[in-house]
Amino acid sequence: MGDAILAALFTESPIGLHVLDTGLRLVYFNPAARHIRAFPVEELLGCTLSEMLRAFGLEEEEAQGIEALAREVLETGRPRRDVLATLRSPYEPYAEVTASVSWYRLNDARGRPLGVATAIVDVTKRHQAQARLALLHRASNRIGTTLDVFQTAQELADAPAPDFADTTTVDLLDPVLRGEAPEPGPLIEGIALRRAGWHSMHDIKDSRIPMAGEISGFPAGSPYRQAMTDLRPRLISKLDADAAWLAEEPFHYRLLKAVQVRSMIVVPLRARGLVLGLACFYRWRSPDAYQEEDLALAEQLAAHTALCLDNARLYSRSRSAACLLQMNPRPLEIPTHSAVETAHCYPPSSSGGDWADVIPLPGARVALATGTVTGDGIRAAAAMGELRAAIGALAALDLTPDELLQRLHELVTWLSGQEPPTPEAGPRTATVDASCTYAIYDPVTQHCALSAAGHQQQPVFVLPDGTVQLADTPQGPALGQGRPTYRATEHELPEGTVLILTSAGAQRDDHAPQNTTRTLDQVQAVFTSGTGSLQEACNTLMGILTPQPPEPGATLLLAKTRALGPEQLASWTLQPAPEYVARARKHAANQLAAWNLDDLTPTTELVVSELVTNALRYSDGPIGLRLIRDRTLTCEVSDTSSTAPQLRRAEDNDEGGRGLFLTGELTQRWGTRPTRHGKIIWAEQTLPEPVTAPPPSS
């Protein structure tokens, strides 16, 4: 029976059984052991244990340690169990086996040592599973330590080396690096991938390898592009150097061949339904090809990293939003203006797309604007900033309110990536939903022109006697929606009239006539109750005119009109005859003397002369001359011609053409604006600083 058991063990058992004599030379082994096919044990009969271990690919130090352990078992008789050793075959397929080795001493009938028996159990699968779990645990602790996108990508590149991957690359989509969210679904052709992380055990010296932030070129039809298209990982157990996709991309072919890549895994990075990038793992040092278990580990690493990357992306976006909003897209204090006294309210915690602006205009006039961009957060704030900047630029052109809204409509349509509507194509709908009310008040004429785009609440006038009335301004379509049909209405406002403008975000949902009447009565009560200041009235009206609690971004702007008195204004009507140029200069000089502005007389006379002469050349009707002393000295010349003046640079031998050039050189700024019956050319000069009298001597 004993002989039968012994024979079965050495001929049938899958466990490796080796018998060494007292000199630790191999004398028996079982050829049925699983690992025998990869290791030439039959060639090692008679060899010492040290020679065997070196043949199995063990390092000198490790081999000496195992040999010392075997001698200890031989000398003491105490067995040693479950000693792990990694064996590497010197022949193809170059297998690497993790073995659990147990050592026992063999004794004869009298207890004398005959040698040492070893039992070798192949625990490669178990060891690899444990190694994968350990790697995943280490990587989970190493990846995502910061909220920096590049740092997180580099942590993924570093984590698998050297046990799992010899080279790892991480490439991210361009929008991710900017903190944006790519559209869910497969990669859209044209979105660039940029290198964000790289780690390699091979020192590859090639200037064409993408560095951090540089675009990574992946050939069409390659596993990289396929993985990004269908969002499924790719496992290439054995890389074929003659693959068609490599032939179409010589650089990748040379790169993969240079390091002799044997196996690779490509995994798309996805988190919360978004595609973020691509992670690639390569093996060229290890003889073992990637298996399905390795693919599962790569997917787990990619999933954990993708979540960390998306957190970093969200942080970057939120930080950018905070920085943008900290730039005060709404001024803390709306600038003061001599034409109106203003007050405004909006919730301080708001991040919506509502705004209010007071814009100084030439001739002591002022523009008042309120508006809304639908939505909240960074996109609404960015769109709001673009519209406010556009309104400021268009206001500088001195356009009427309806003309300004028409151009703003075209701009919003363009920002939405569309062509302006045409009769053939019909109206289009822009992706930016914005509304705006724009008013211009002139303290000289005390006229106010109003125009509205979108569903804005009607402006309200509170007259000096306490009467409250709606401005009844026609409302055109929202900016970028439909056809730009905007109309302006004009109102004559007595000095002390309060104009109330609200943004769409401050609008109540109830627009029934009885509710409107009740609201106007409440507004009237605020101003007849002896409210201390305009700002206090504004604070009170915030609870009357806006929903409660106020919607995010709800904005309220109040402007109390002023009028310029005779001490600030002088005007004359001139006939279209050359002799009136001298009269115009004399009128201007006399008025400046009355205002104690003699230092400005020479320049003003020259400007008046040039502008009146220019009006005589292009107009045959009466010419108006007006001087306005406000924060600046403004000279205005009006005529009946609609021809816009052109600034020219005359040559040395030219007899004319220098009028507007001289005006621009001598004044702070100049410009033109159309009127119903022609145009006005204006020029501004800075007023001299008042002279402070010295204190009386003691």
C-alpha positions as CSV (number, residue, x, y, z in Angstrom):
1,M,0.0,0.0,0.0
2,G,2.8,2.4,0.9
3,D,4.6,1.8,-2.4
4,A,1.3,2.5,-4.3
5,I,0.7,5.8,-2.4
6,L,4.3,6.8,-3.1
7,A,4.0,6.0,-6.8
8,A,0.7,7.9,-7.1
9,L,2.2,10.9,-5.5
10,F,5.2,11.0,-7.9
11,T,3.2,10.2,-11.0
12,E,-0.3,11.7,-10.6
13,S,-0.1,14.5,-8.1
14,P,-0.3,18.0,-9.5
15,I,1.7,19.2,-6.5
16,G,5.4,19.5,-7.2
17,L,7.4,17.0,-5.2
18,H,11.2,17.2,-5.2
19,V,13.6,15.1,-3.2
20,L,17.1,16.4,-2.3
21,D,19.8,14.3,-0.8
22,T,22.0,15.4,2.1
23,G,24.1,17.4,-0.3
24,L,21.0,19.2,-1.4
25,R,21.2,17.7,-4.9
26,L,18.0,16.9,-6.8
27,V,17.5,13.1,-6.9
28,Y,13.7,12.7,-7.5
29,F,10.8,14.8,-8.8
30,N,7.3,14.2,-10.0
31,P,6.8,14.9,-13.7
32,A,3.1,15.4,-13.3
33,A,3.4,18.7,-11.5
34,R,1.7,21.6,-13.2
35,H,4.8,23.8,-13.3
36,I,7.1,21.2,-14.8
37,R,6.2,22.1,-18.4
38,A,7.6,25.5,-18.1
39,F,10.7,24.5,-16.0
40,P,13.3,22.0,-17.3
41,V,13.5,20.0,-14.0
42,E,14.6,16.8,-15.8
43,E,17.7,18.7,-17.0
44,L,18.5,19.5,-13.4
45,L,18.8,16.0,-11.9
46,G,21.9,15.9,-9.8
47,C,22.3,19.7,-9.6
48,T,22.5,21.4,-6.3
49,L,19.6,23.4,-4.9
50,S,21.6,26.6,-5.5
51,E,22.0,25.7,-9.2
52,M,18.3,24.9,-9.5
53,L,17.2,28.1,-8.0
54,R,19.4,30.2,-10.3
55,A,18.0,28.2,-13.2
56,F,14.5,29.1,-12.0
57,G,15.3,32.8,-12.3
58,L,15.8,33.7,-8.6
59,E,18.2,36.4,-7.7
60,E,21.5,35.4,-5.9
61,E,20.4,36.8,-2.6
62,E,17.0,35.1,-2.7
63,A,18.6,31.8,-3.8
64,Q,21.0,31.9,-0.9
65,G,18.2,32.5,1.6
66,I,16.2,29.5,0.4
67,E,19.3,27.3,0.4
68,A,20.0,28.3,4.0
69,L,16.4,27.5,4.9
70,A,16.8,24.0,3.4
71,R,20.0,23.3,5.3
72,E,18.3,24.4,8.5
73,V,15.5,21.9,7.9
74,L,18.1,19.2,7.1
75,E,20.1,19.9,10.3
76,T,17.2,20.5,12.8
77,G,14.5,18.3,11.4
78,R,11.9,21.2,11.9
79,P,9.7,21.6,8.8
80,R,9.1,25.0,7.2
81,R,5.8,25.5,5.5
82,D,4.3,28.0,3.0
83,V,7.5,29.8,2.0
84,L,6.6,32.0,-1.0
85,A,9.0,32.1,-4.0
86,T,8.7,33.5,-7.5
87,L,10.0,31.2,-10.2
88,R,10.7,32.4,-13.7
89,S,11.1,30.0,-16.6
90,P,14.2,30.5,-18.8
91,Y,12.4,29.2,-21.9
92,E,9.3,30.2,-23.8
93,P,6.5,30.9,-22.9
94,Y,8.7,32.5,-20.1
95,A,6.1,31.7,-17.4
96,E,6.4,33.3,-14.0
97,V,5.0,31.2,-11.2
98,T,4.4,32.1,-7.6
99,A,4.9,29.0,-5.5
100,S,4.2,28.1,-1.9
101,V,7.1,25.8,-0.9
102,S,7.1,23.5,2.2
103,W,10.2,21.7,3.4
104,Y,10.4,18.4,5.3
105,R,13.4,16.3,6.4
106,L,13.5,12.6,5.3
107,N,14.7,10.2,7.9
108,D,15.6,6.5,7.7
109,A,14.3,3.9,10.2
110,R,16.8,4.9,12.8
111,G,16.0,8.6,12.4
112,R,19.1,9.5,10.5
113,P,18.6,12.3,7.8
114,L,18.4,11.0,4.2
115,G,17.7,14.3,2.6
116,V,15.0,17.0,2.2
117,A,11.6,16.7,0.5
118,T,9.8,19.8,-0.9
119,A,6.2,20.2,-1.8
120,I,5.6,23.0,-4.3
121,V,2.0,24.4,-4.7
122,D,1.3,26.8,-7.6
123,V,-0.4,29.8,-5.9
124,T,0.0,32.2,-8.8
125,K,-3.7,32.9,-9.2
126,R,-4.2,33.5,-5.5
127,H,-1.0,35.7,-5.3
128,Q,-2.0,37.7,-8.3
129,A,-5.5,38.3,-6.9
130,Q,-4.0,39.4,-3.6
131,A,-1.5,41.6,-5.4
132,R,-4.4,43.2,-7.4
133,L,-6.3,43.9,-4.2
134,A,-3.2,45.4,-2.6
135,L,-2.5,47.5,-5.7
136,L,-6.1,48.8,-5.7
137,H,-5.9,49.6,-2.1
138,R,-2.6,51.5,-2.5
139,A,-3.9,53.3,-5.6
140,S,-7.1,54.3,-3.8
141,N,-5.0,56.0,-1.1
142,R,-2.6,57.7,-3.6
143,I,-5.0,58.9,-6.3
144,G,-7.1,61.9,-5.6
145,T,-5.1,63.5,-2.9
146,T,-5.6,66.9,-4.4
147,L,-8.2,68.8,-6.4
148,D,-5.8,69.4,-9.3
149,V,-6.6,67.7,-12.5
150,F,-3.0,67.2,-13.7
151,Q,-1.9,66.0,-10.3
152,T,-4.7,63.4,-10.2
153,A,-3.9,62.2,-13.7
154,Q,-0.2,61.8,-12.8
155,E,-1.1,59.9,-9.6
156,L,-2.9,57.3,-11.8
157,A,0.1,57.1,-14.1
158,D,2.4,56.5,-11.1
159,A,0.2,54.0,-9.2
160,P,0.5,50.8,-11.4
161,A,4.3,50.9,-11.7
162,P,6.1,48.6,-11.6
163,D,3.9,45.6,-10.6
164,F,1.0,46.1,-13.0
165,A,2.2,48.3,-15.8
166,D,5.6,49.3,-17.1
167,T,4.3,52.4,-18.8
168,T,1.1,54.3,-18.1
169,T,-0.4,57.3,-20.0
170,V,-3.4,59.4,-19.0
171,D,-4.9,61.8,-21.6
172,L,-7.9,64.1,-20.9
173,L,-10.3,65.9,-23.1
174,D,-9.7,69.6,-23.6
175,P,-12.9,70.8,-21.9
176,V,-12.1,68.8,-18.8
177,L,-8.8,70.7,-18.3
178,R,-10.8,73.9,-18.5
179,G,-13.3,72.7,-15.9
180,E,-16.1,72.2,-18.4
181,A,-18.3,69.1,-18.7
182,P,-18.1,67.3,-22.1
183,E,-21.5,66.2,-23.5
184,P,-22.4,62.7,-22.3
185,G,-21.8,60.0,-24.8
186,P,-19.1,58.9,-27.1
187,L,-16.2,61.2,-28.1
188,I,-17.1,63.9,-30.6
189,E,-14.6,64.0,-33.4
190,G,-12.5,67.2,-33.2
191,I,-12.2,67.4,-29.4
192,A,-8.6,67.2,-28.6
193,L,-7.0,64.8,-26.0
194,R,-4.1,66.3,-24.1
195,R,-1.5,64.5,-22.1
196,A,-2.1,64.9,-18.4
197,G,-0.1,62.0,-16.8
198,W,2.9,59.9,-17.9
199,H,5.1,57.2,-16.2
200,S,7.4,54.8,-17.8
201,M,10.1,52.4,-16.6
202,H,11.9,53.0,-19.9
203,D,13.8,56.2,-20.5
204,I,12.3,57.0,-23.9
205,K,14.1,59.9,-25.6
206,D,11.8,61.1,-28.3
207,S,10.9,64.8,-28.6
208,R,7.6,63.8,-30.2
209,I,6.2,62.2,-27.1
210,P,3.5,64.5,-25.8
211,M,4.4,66.3,-22.5
212,A,1.9,67.5,-19.9
213,G,-0.7,69.8,-21.6
214,E,0.3,68.9,-25.2
215,I,-2.1,67.3,-27.6
216,S,-1.9,63.5,-27.9
217,G,-2.4,62.2,-31.4
218,F,-4.2,58.9,-31.6
219,P,-4.7,57.3,-35.1
220,A,-8.1,56.7,-36.4
221,G,-9.2,53.1,-36.3
222,S,-6.8,52.4,-33.4
223,P,-7.9,50.8,-30.1
224,Y,-7.6,54.3,-28.5
225,R,-10.2,55.8,-30.8
226,Q,-12.4,52.7,-30.7
227,A,-12.5,52.9,-26.9
228,M,-13.4,56.5,-27.0
229,T,-16.1,55.9,-29.6
230,D,-18.0,53.0,-28.0
231,L,-16.8,53.8,-24.4
232,R,-15.7,50.1,-23.9
233,P,-12.2,49.1,-22.8
234,R,-9.7,47.3,-25.0
235,L,-7.5,44.4,-24.0
236,I,-4.7,43.4,-26.3
237,S,-3.1,40.3,-24.7
238,K,-0.4,40.1,-27.4
239,L,0.4,43.2,-29.5
240,D,0.8,42.5,-33.2
241,A,3.5,44.7,-34.6
242,D,2.0,44.2,-38.0
243,A,-1.5,45.5,-37.0
244,A,-3.1,47.7,-39.6
245,W,-3.8,50.5,-37.2
246,L,-0.1,50.7,-36.3
247,A,0.9,50.9,-40.0
248,E,-1.2,54.1,-40.4
249,E,0.6,55.8,-37.5
250,P,4.4,55.4,-37.8
251,F,5.1,57.3,-34.6
252,H,3.1,54.9,-32.4
253,Y,4.5,52.0,-34.3
254,R,8.1,53.1,-33.6
255,L,7.3,54.0,-30.0
256,L,5.6,50.7,-29.1
257,K,8.3,48.7,-30.9
258,A,11.1,50.7,-29.3
259,V,10.2,49.4,-25.9
260,Q,9.0,46.1,-27.2
261,V,5.5,46.4,-25.8
262,R,4.0,42.9,-25.5
263,S,0.5,43.6,-24.1
264,M,-1.7,46.7,-23.5
265,I,-5.0,47.8,-22.0
266,V,-6.9,50.9,-23.1
267,V,-9.7,52.2,-20.8
268,P,-11.9,55.2,-21.2
269,L,-12.3,57.5,-18.2
270,R,-15.9,58.0,-17.3
271,A,-17.7,59.6,-14.3
272,R,-21.3,60.6,-13.7
273,G,-22.2,59.9,-17.3
274,L,-19.4,62.1,-18.6
275,V,-16.4,61.1,-20.8
276,L,-13.3,62.6,-19.4
277,G,-10.4,61.0,-21.2
278,L,-8.3,57.8,-21.7
279,A,-6.0,55.7,-19.6
280,C,-3.5,53.3,-21.3
281,F,-1.4,50.5,-19.6
282,Y,1.5,48.8,-21.3
283,R,3.7,45.8,-20.4
284,W,7.1,45.2,-21.9
285,R,9.3,44.1,-19.0
286,S,7.0,41.4,-17.6
287,P,6.7,38.2,-19.7
288,D,3.0,37.8,-18.6
289,A,0.4,39.1,-20.9
290,Y,-2.6,41.0,-19.6
291,Q,-5.6,38.8,-18.8
292,E,-9.3,39.4,-18.2
293,E,-8.5,39.8,-14.4
294,D,-6.1,42.6,-15.3
295,L,-8.7,44.3,-17.4
296,A,-11.1,44.3,-14.4
297,L,-8.4,45.9,-12.3
298,A,-7.6,48.5,-14.9
299,E,-11.3,49.4,-15.1
300,Q,-11.5,49.8,-11.3
301,L,-8.4,52.0,-11.3
302,A,-9.9,54.1,-14.1
303,A,-13.3,54.4,-12.4
304,H,-11.8,55.6,-9.1
305,T,-9.6,58.1,-10.9
306,A,-12.4,59.3,-13.2
307,L,-14.5,60.2,-10.1
308,C,-11.5,62.1,-8.6
309,L,-10.9,63.8,-11.9
310,D,-14.5,64.9,-12.1
311,N,-14.4,66.2,-8.6
312,A,-11.3,68.2,-9.5
313,R,-13.0,69.5,-12.7
314,L,-16.1,70.6,-10.6
315,Y,-13.8,72.3,-8.2
316,S,-12.0,74.1,-11.0
317,R,-15.3,75.2,-12.4
318,S,-16.6,76.4,-9.1
319,R,-13.4,78.2,-8.3
320,S,-13.4,79.9,-11.7
321,A,-17.0,80.9,-11.1
322,A,-16.1,82.3,-7.7
323,C,-13.2,84.2,-9.1
324,L,-15.4,85.6,-11.8
325,L,-18.1,86.6,-9.5
326,Q,-15.5,88.1,-7.1
327,M,-14.7,90.5,-9.9
328,N,-18.0,92.2,-9.0
329,P,-20.0,91.8,-12.2
330,R,-22.4,94.2,-10.5
331,P,-20.6,97.3,-9.2
332,L,-20.9,97.7,-5.4
333,E,-21.9,101.3,-6.0
334,I,-23.6,102.4,-9.2
335,P,-21.7,105.6,-10.2
336,T,-23.3,108.9,-9.3
337,H,-24.4,111.3,-12.1
338,S,-25.4,114.9,-12.2
339,A,-28.5,114.1,-14.3
340,V,-30.1,111.7,-11.8
341,E,-29.9,110.6,-8.2
342,T,-29.8,106.8,-8.2
343,A,-30.5,103.9,-5.8
344,H,-30.5,100.2,-6.4
345,C,-31.2,96.9,-4.6
346,Y,-30.4,93.2,-5.3
347,P,-30.0,90.2,-3.0
348,P,-26.3,90.1,-2.0
349,S,-26.1,86.3,-2.2
350,S,-27.4,86.3,-5.8
351,S,-25.5,84.6,-8.6
352,G,-28.2,85.0,-11.2
353,G,-28.1,86.9,-14.5
354,D,-29.8,90.2,-13.6
355,W,-28.1,93.5,-13.7
356,A,-28.6,97.3,-13.5
357,D,-26.3,99.9,-15.0
358,V,-26.0,103.7,-15.0
359,I,-24.0,104.9,-18.0
360,P,-22.9,108.5,-18.5
361,L,-23.5,109.9,-22.0
362,P,-22.3,113.1,-23.7
363,G,-24.2,116.3,-23.1
364,A,-24.8,115.6,-19.4
365,R,-27.3,112.8,-20.4
366,V,-27.5,109.4,-18.8
367,A,-28.5,105.9,-19.8
368,L,-30.3,103.6,-17.4
369,A,-30.4,99.8,-18.1
370,T,-31.8,96.8,-16.3
371,G,-31.8,93.3,-17.8
372,T,-31.9,89.6,-17.1
373,V,-30.2,86.5,-18.5
374,T,-32.3,83.4,-17.8
375,G,-30.5,80.9,-15.5
376,D,-28.0,81.2,-12.7
377,G,-24.4,80.3,-11.9
378,I,-21.3,80.8,-14.0
379,R,-23.0,80.7,-17.5
380,A,-25.6,83.2,-16.6
381,A,-22.9,85.5,-15.0
382,A,-20.7,85.1,-18.1
383,A,-23.6,85.9,-20.5
384,M,-24.6,88.8,-18.3
385,G,-21.0,90.2,-18.4
386,E,-21.0,90.0,-22.2
387,L,-24.3,91.8,-22.5
388,R,-23.3,94.5,-20.1
389,A,-20.0,95.1,-21.9
390,A,-21.9,95.2,-25.2
391,I,-24.4,97.7,-23.9
392,G,-21.6,99.9,-22.6
393,A,-19.9,99.8,-26.0
394,L,-23.2,100.5,-27.9
395,A,-24.1,103.3,-25.6
396,A,-20.8,105.0,-26.5
397,L,-22.2,105.2,-30.1
398,D,-25.0,107.4,-28.8
399,L,-27.7,105.2,-30.3
400,T,-31.4,105.7,-29.5
401,P,-32.9,103.0,-27.2
402,D,-34.7,101.1,-29.9
403,E,-31.6,101.1,-32.2
404,L,-29.4,99.9,-29.3
405,L,-31.7,97.0,-28.6
406,Q,-31.8,96.1,-32.3
407,R,-28.0,95.8,-32.4
408,L,-28.0,94.0,-29.1
409,H,-30.5,91.5,-30.6
410,E,-28.1,90.9,-33.5
411,L,-25.2,90.4,-31.0
412,V,-27.1,87.8,-28.9
413,T,-28.1,86.0,-32.1
414,W,-24.4,85.9,-33.1
415,L,-23.3,84.7,-29.6
416,S,-25.8,81.9,-30.0
417,G,-24.0,80.7,-33.1
418,Q,-26.8,81.7,-35.5
419,E,-27.3,83.9,-38.5
420,P,-29.6,86.9,-38.2
421,P,-33.2,86.1,-39.2
422,T,-34.2,86.6,-42.8
423,P,-37.6,86.8,-44.5
424,E,-36.9,83.6,-46.4
425,A,-35.7,81.6,-43.4
426,G,-38.0,83.1,-40.8
427,P,-37.2,83.9,-37.2
428,R,-34.7,81.8,-35.2
429,T,-34.5,81.1,-31.5
430,A,-31.2,81.9,-29.8
431,T,-29.8,79.8,-27.0
432,V,-29.3,82.9,-24.8
433,D,-32.6,84.0,-23.3
434,A,-32.2,87.7,-22.3
435,S,-34.3,90.7,-21.8
436,C,-33.5,94.4,-21.3
437,T,-35.0,97.8,-20.6
438,Y,-33.0,100.8,-21.8
439,A,-33.7,104.4,-21.1
440,I,-31.9,107.7,-21.9
441,Y,-32.6,110.8,-19.9
442,D,-31.6,114.3,-21.0
443,P,-31.4,116.9,-18.1
444,V,-31.4,119.7,-20.6
445,T,-34.7,118.9,-22.3
446,Q,-36.0,116.8,-19.4
447,H,-37.0,114.1,-22.0
448,C,-36.7,110.4,-21.3
449,A,-36.7,107.8,-24.1
450,L,-37.5,104.2,-23.3
451,S,-37.5,100.9,-25.1
452,A,-37.8,97.3,-23.8
453,A,-36.9,93.8,-25.1
454,G,-38.4,90.7,-23.6
455,H,-40.8,90.2,-20.7
456,Q,-39.7,93.1,-18.6
457,Q,-41.9,94.7,-15.9
458,Q,-43.2,98.1,-17.2
459,P,-41.2,101.1,-15.9
460,V,-43.0,103.3,-13.4
461,F,-42.9,107.1,-13.0
462,V,-43.4,108.7,-9.7
463,L,-44.0,112.4,-10.4
464,P,-43.0,115.2,-7.9
465,D,-46.7,115.6,-6.8
466,G,-46.8,111.9,-5.8
467,T,-48.7,110.7,-8.9
468,V,-47.7,107.2,-10.0
469,Q,-48.1,106.0,-13.6
470,L,-46.9,103.3,-15.9
471,A,-44.5,104.3,-18.6
472,D,-46.5,102.1,-21.0
473,T,-43.4,101.1,-23.0
474,P,-43.9,98.8,-26.0
475,Q,-42.1,95.5,-25.4
476,G,-40.3,93.9,-28.2
477,P,-39.2,90.2,-28.4
478,A,-36.5,88.9,-26.1
479,L,-33.0,89.5,-27.3
480,G,-32.1,86.9,-29.9
481,Q,-35.7,85.7,-30.2
482,G,-37.8,86.4,-33.3
483,R,-37.5,89.6,-35.3
484,P,-35.9,92.7,-33.7
485,T,-39.0,94.9,-33.8
486,Y,-38.4,97.5,-31.0
487,R,-40.0,100.8,-30.5
488,A,-39.1,103.7,-28.3
489,T,-41.4,106.0,-26.4
490,E,-40.5,109.5,-25.2
491,H,-41.8,111.1,-22.0
492,E,-41.2,114.6,-20.6
493,L,-40.4,114.3,-16.9
494,P,-40.5,117.2,-14.5
495,E,-37.5,117.6,-12.3
496,G,-37.8,115.3,-9.3
497,T,-39.6,112.5,-11.1
498,V,-38.5,109.0,-9.9
499,L,-38.1,106.4,-12.7
500,I,-38.4,102.8,-11.4
501,L,-36.8,100.1,-13.5
502,T,-36.9,96.4,-12.5
503,S,-35.3,93.3,-14.0
504,A,-37.3,90.3,-15.3
505,G,-36.1,88.4,-12.3
506,A,-37.8,90.9,-10.0
507,Q,-41.2,90.3,-11.7
508,R,-44.3,89.1,-9.9
509,D,-46.4,86.4,-11.5
510,D,-49.7,88.3,-11.1
511,H,-50.4,90.8,-13.8
512,A,-54.1,91.2,-13.4
513,P,-55.3,94.9,-13.7
514,Q,-56.5,94.9,-10.1
515,N,-53.1,93.7,-8.9
516,T,-51.3,96.3,-11.0
517,T,-53.5,99.1,-9.5
518,R,-52.9,97.8,-6.0
519,T,-49.1,97.8,-6.6
520,L,-49.2,101.3,-7.9
521,D,-51.1,102.4,-4.9
522,Q,-48.5,100.8,-2.7
523,V,-45.7,102.6,-4.6
524,Q,-47.5,105.9,-4.2
525,A,-47.8,105.3,-0.5
526,V,-44.0,104.8,-0.2
527,F,-43.3,108.2,-1.6
528,T,-46.1,110.1,0.1
529,S,-45.2,108.7,3.5
530,G,-42.1,110.9,3.9
531,T,-39.5,108.2,3.3
532,G,-36.1,109.6,4.3
533,S,-34.0,108.9,1.3
534,L,-34.2,107.4,-2.2
535,Q,-32.2,104.3,-1.1
536,E,-34.7,103.7,1.8
537,A,-37.5,104.0,-0.7
538,C,-35.7,101.5,-2.9
539,N,-35.3,99.0,0.0
540,T,-39.1,99.3,0.7
541,L,-40.1,98.9,-2.9
542,M,-38.0,95.7,-3.1
543,G,-40.7,94.0,-1.0
544,I,-43.5,95.5,-3.1
545,L,-42.4,95.1,-6.7
546,T,-40.6,91.8,-6.4
547,P,-41.7,88.3,-5.3
548,Q,-41.2,87.3,-1.7
549,P,-38.6,86.1,-1.0
550,P,-36.9,87.8,-4.0
551,E,-35.8,85.6,-6.8
552,P,-32.0,85.2,-7.2
553,G,-30.7,88.2,-9.2
554,A,-33.8,90.3,-8.7
555,T,-32.7,93.9,-9.3
556,L,-34.4,97.2,-8.7
557,L,-33.1,100.6,-10.0
558,L,-34.5,104.0,-9.0
559,A,-33.4,107.2,-10.7
560,K,-34.6,110.7,-9.5
561,T,-34.3,113.2,-12.3
562,R,-32.6,116.5,-12.2
563,A,-32.6,119.4,-14.6
564,L,-29.8,121.7,-15.7
565,G,-30.5,125.4,-14.8
566,P,-29.7,128.5,-16.7
567,E,-26.4,128.8,-14.9
568,Q,-25.2,125.6,-16.5
569,L,-26.6,126.0,-20.0
570,A,-26.4,128.4,-22.9
571,S,-27.7,128.0,-26.4
572,W,-28.0,130.0,-29.6
573,T,-29.5,129.6,-33.1
574,L,-27.3,130.6,-36.0
575,Q,-28.2,131.2,-39.6
576,P,-26.3,129.2,-42.3
577,A,-24.1,132.1,-43.3
578,P,-20.3,132.5,-43.1
579,E,-20.5,135.6,-40.9
580,Y,-22.2,133.6,-38.2
581,V,-19.0,131.7,-37.5
582,A,-17.5,134.8,-35.9
583,R,-20.7,135.4,-33.9
584,A,-20.6,131.9,-32.6
585,R,-17.0,132.4,-31.4
586,K,-18.1,135.6,-29.7
587,H,-21.1,134.0,-28.0
588,A,-18.9,131.2,-26.7
589,A,-16.2,133.6,-25.4
590,N,-18.7,135.8,-23.6
591,Q,-20.4,132.8,-21.9
592,L,-17.1,131.3,-20.8
593,A,-16.2,134.7,-19.2
594,A,-19.5,134.7,-17.4
595,W,-18.7,131.2,-16.1
596,N,-15.1,132.2,-15.1
597,L,-13.7,129.7,-17.6
598,D,-11.4,132.1,-19.4
599,D,-8.6,129.5,-19.6
600,L,-10.8,127.4,-21.9
601,T,-11.7,130.3,-24.2
602,P,-9.0,129.9,-26.9
603,T,-9.6,126.2,-27.3
604,T,-13.4,126.6,-27.2
605,E,-13.3,129.4,-29.8
606,L,-11.3,127.2,-32.2
607,V,-13.6,124.2,-31.6
608,V,-16.7,126.3,-32.1
609,S,-15.3,127.8,-35.3
610,E,-14.4,124.4,-36.8
611,L,-17.7,122.7,-35.9
612,V,-19.9,125.6,-37.1
613,T,-17.8,125.8,-40.3
614,N,-18.3,122.1,-40.8
615,A,-22.1,122.5,-40.3
616,L,-22.2,125.3,-42.9
617,R,-20.5,123.1,-45.4
618,Y,-23.0,120.3,-45.2
619,S,-26.2,121.9,-44.1
620,D,-28.5,124.7,-45.5
621,G,-30.8,125.0,-42.4
622,P,-30.4,126.7,-39.1
623,I,-27.5,125.8,-36.9
624,G,-27.7,125.3,-33.2
625,L,-24.8,126.0,-30.7
626,R,-25.1,124.9,-27.1
627,L,-22.6,125.0,-24.2
628,I,-23.1,122.8,-21.2
629,R,-21.2,123.3,-18.0
630,D,-21.5,120.1,-15.9
631,R,-18.7,117.8,-14.9
632,T,-17.1,118.8,-18.2
633,L,-17.5,121.6,-20.6
634,T,-19.5,120.3,-23.6
635,C,-19.8,122.2,-26.9
636,E,-22.6,120.9,-29.2
637,V,-23.3,122.1,-32.7
638,S,-26.5,120.8,-34.4
639,D,-27.5,121.0,-38.1
640,T,-30.1,119.6,-40.4
641,S,-27.8,117.3,-42.3
642,S,-27.8,113.5,-41.5
643,T,-24.4,113.0,-43.1
644,A,-22.1,111.6,-40.5
645,P,-18.7,113.4,-40.2
646,Q,-15.6,111.6,-41.1
647,L,-12.2,112.2,-39.4
648,R,-9.5,112.8,-42.0
649,R,-5.8,113.5,-41.8
650,A,-5.0,116.3,-44.2
651,E,-1.7,116.5,-46.0
652,D,0.7,119.4,-45.5
653,N,-0.4,121.1,-48.8
654,D,-4.2,120.5,-48.3
655,E,-6.3,123.7,-47.7
656,G,-8.9,122.0,-45.6
657,G,-9.9,118.7,-43.9
658,R,-8.4,119.5,-40.5
659,G,-11.5,120.6,-38.6
660,L,-12.4,117.3,-36.8
661,F,-8.8,116.3,-36.5
662,L,-8.0,119.5,-34.6
663,T,-11.2,119.1,-32.5
664,G,-10.1,115.6,-31.5
665,E,-6.6,116.8,-30.7
666,L,-7.7,119.8,-28.6
667,T,-10.6,118.2,-26.6
668,Q,-10.9,115.2,-24.2
669,R,-13.3,113.4,-26.6
670,W,-15.7,114.1,-29.4
671,G,-18.5,112.4,-31.2
672,T,-21.8,112.6,-33.1
673,R,-25.3,111.5,-32.5
674,P,-28.3,111.5,-34.8
675,T,-31.5,113.6,-34.1
676,R,-34.9,113.6,-35.7
677,H,-34.0,116.5,-37.9
678,G,-30.3,116.0,-38.5
679,K,-27.3,115.4,-36.1
680,I,-25.3,116.9,-33.3
681,I,-21.5,117.0,-33.2
682,W,-20.2,117.4,-29.6
683,A,-16.8,117.8,-28.0
684,E,-15.9,117.7,-24.3
685,Q,-13.2,119.5,-22.4
686,T,-12.0,118.9,-18.8
687,L,-12.9,121.7,-16.5
688,P,-9.9,123.4,-14.7
689,E,-9.4,122.6,-11.0
690,P,-10.9,125.3,-8.8
691,V,-8.3,127.5,-7.3
692,T,-8.2,127.3,-3.5
693,A,-7.5,130.6,-1.7
694,P,-4.5,130.5,0.6
695,P,-5.3,130.8,4.3
696,P,-5.0,134.3,5.7
697,S,-1.6,135.1,7.3
698,S,-1.6,135.5,11.0
